[in-house]
């Protein structure tokens, strides 16, 4: 994803990237970096119920 003219430092273009430490926004023009907060995903109860069913039938 690219956010055009969104860099707070130079008004350049930010793009979303990811590495082993998590997601971040980086500016194409000046190199500005902003780490994005980690969002822990909650397990889907429907999916967990399906997995429990599979374990019982196996």
N, C-alpha and C positions, 0 to 999 in steps of 0.2 A: 504494500500500500504506500502511495506517495501523497504527502500533503504539500501542495504547492504554496510557496511564499509563507511558510509557517515557522521558519527558524527564528527564535527570539534574538539571536545574535546578529545575523546578517540579512534576514528576511529571505533566505534561500529555501530550497525544497528539502523537506524531511522525508526519509523513507524508513519503513519498519523493517528491522532485521532481528535475527536471533542467533545466539551462540550458546556455549555450554553454561553460561551464567544466567541466561534468560533473555527476554526481549528488550529491545532498545530502539530509540529513534536516532537517526544520524542524518546530518546535513550533507548534501552532495557538494555544496560550494565551499563551506568553511570547516567541515569536520566536526561540528558541534555534536555531542553525544548526550542523550538523556536516557537513563535506565528507567524501564517501566516496572511498576510494582508486580510482584509475583501474585498470581491469582490461583489459589488452590481450588481444584475442581472437586465438587462434592460428588460422591458416587451416586449413580442413578439407581433409585430403589427398584425400578422395574427391571433393570438389567441385572441387579443383584438377585432379585427373585428368580429370574430365568436361570442364572448360574446355579442357584440352590436346587432348582428343579433338575437341572442336568446332572448334578452331583448325586442326587437321590436315585435317578434312573440308571446311573452307571454302575 
